[in-house]
């Protein structure tokens, strides 16, 4: 037994961290936003900077006492940073000596653990990380003879026996800290006399072999202190994060007293469920500490007046949907046991701010939609994926309305028909043949295709109307089914399938005509991978949730470096993107214009599956790509198109992210050109009877000007661009 | 009223161009972390910034200059410097992570992509370096200097893969774009 205890080794779950926020002069971050970020990391405001984990606001300056932290690529000692704010964000960063700091990082937020099947989660702390008050308080409250006893305290047992005899049940344990440690480490929790005898023998043996300091450290790391769903909270290190959101070393007297109170019965004294009861016990602990001379009466009196101050919920920084993606990424490289027991530190791409906003946008918009489209038999569900297209970083994942519930993860596992989200890839394939461009007039007319079964497939437009001759840009912007099927059949299903595969579709789609209207069932995350190539100028960047894995002792084990592969000509993708911008200004994305801030250029596409079972929107700005799905789990029709269901979620989220406008460098081979949206003919702004839109066309394309409109290929001057921009603002 | 708002916003936008445009021909990308900086390539002034218009000028600004010159902002430059030191001690994985931080600050700056590509060549990943070279070339539109650097990276990545003829052709593209 002592051998087993020798190394004082616990199975250590992997700890998962969000991406740390880089701070630098020029960053568009206001003082309140930095405060919010600091509070998320459980930094608290003080009048005078004291220990790490505090900050002070003075006018337009925030001084932060940063904690010592371990990043994926090294560590940083505790340090003081002064952040000066100007009208557009951070103006200046200085260290404690007044020297300019070009760039520095906040702490990576702990967002969860990958723990083994038994649910044991723990953060191990060294004796140096333990405030001296904690062992003193534990001894005073739980085991006054700890320093001198030999693992058991006969007097305490007799006292407990007397109490139990009087009440005719086991009320008081009389266990020493060593006995409690033995019980937690080796034995079940059943209170039987036989077990208590074994416990006593083992405690004596442990006490004979190990120093008091080792036993105290083991106790502090071992003991059970709470339950969070199927996760059990072990050790004071994790309990401190779980209840107060900060490291153990930063706890004050009332907080330490609260944890000591919880030791007696983590379920009974659960500070979130039973605050009154826990508060009373905490104050009793404070009274005992005063009586035992551990704290001064005046300190205890002040502490007794403090509220419990536990964080609002265990889920404060707990993102199960994202953690699931992390787990799946790593399962390819690590056996389950190593993943959950080796104390790995996993650094992810999660951006807490984006995650928070994505959760909020989905919840708020679904509540609004529920009121309008209420069904008694089902509740609307949704999923959101936010990525950074340039790096492929997955910034946020929302897998359900109820975000803290570790259940069905729709972002990863709901494989739903993508509807018109497929159309940009059909038109991209068409452009690649060289036979089509954004101004090419195609026919939106009834289509009848004989299937392999001998039956005929006769798709319809959403409006059940036909639109006749329309330019490609309008066919895509308004998501015209008949025109698209015509183009798709002409281009070839095999070529379109190839395009989708190049962009990252995992399984080649079934090559049937219905594929042209999006009869392809994939998850929101896979849609994000497909659209990443569009947002990225035709370069595919594999999406990644994990950036690096580091061993418990800080050694780099595995990195997931950024990768980039060109999968389509930049000129063709630029042309498709120029049409996806028109989706936002003239097509199915128009409702977003009321929500997005003026000047925020975006490109996107709606998707609606048959009978409105799935409502999608996928789109991007210059900094963020967001995919939203809204629907019912059991495939009931929602009565919502992509523009009605998913688009409001998308637009509110994009508006709140503070994202940068879409900014694409014009590649060689294409020229921005003004054409009439209705006819595809050349038409400058102000041309009577025209709806001028600017799209990219292969350089040298001859566009017939509309009568009285002049030539169409005059793009490129700032004046023209200003005209387009002002047109958008006025829209 | 709407028109007045539009005009006011336009003046504000142009004014912000002036503020955001440093004198040394810096691009929007070189103003790091300014998510609301000059707009899309389809919006006015997107490629601009090389000649700052007057803050109060209500008249249309001068035409977009055809050329621009990318530069690194202070934060990205500092991280690139750190990455170079990490490369010297053969800490390639850590250097890549440092450069990716620079990239998250200036994702549209081809110079950061070129640095990341060079690091990949040092680390023995020429195929990845090639992808980054193509990406840098795409982003370097309008900046012959950055385009030449991107072609040099592409050439180096091809040479490292034994694709010497293609490497030679890429080098020629680089030379043709280089001012000297």
Interface residues (C-beta under 8 A of the other chain):
Chain A: X22 X24 X25 X26 X27 X28 X72 X73 X74 X88 X89 X102 X103 X388 X390 X391 X393 X537 X538 X539 X547 X548 X556 X559 X561 X562 X563 X564 X565 X566 X570 X578 X581 X598 X599 X601 X622 X623 X658 X659 X660 X661 X662 X663 X664 X665 X666 X667 X668 X672 X694 X716 X717 X718 X719 X721 X722 X724 X725 X726 X728 X729 X730
Chain B: X2 X3 X5 X6 X9 X10 X13 X28 X31 X32 X33 X34 X35 X36 X37 X38 X39 X40 X41 X42 X43 X44 X45 X46 X48 X60 X61 X62 X63 X64 X73 X74 X75 X77 X78 X79 X93 X94 X96 X97 X98 X100 X101 X103 X104 X105 X107 X108 X116 X125 X128 X131 X132 X134 X135 X138 X139 X140 X141 X142
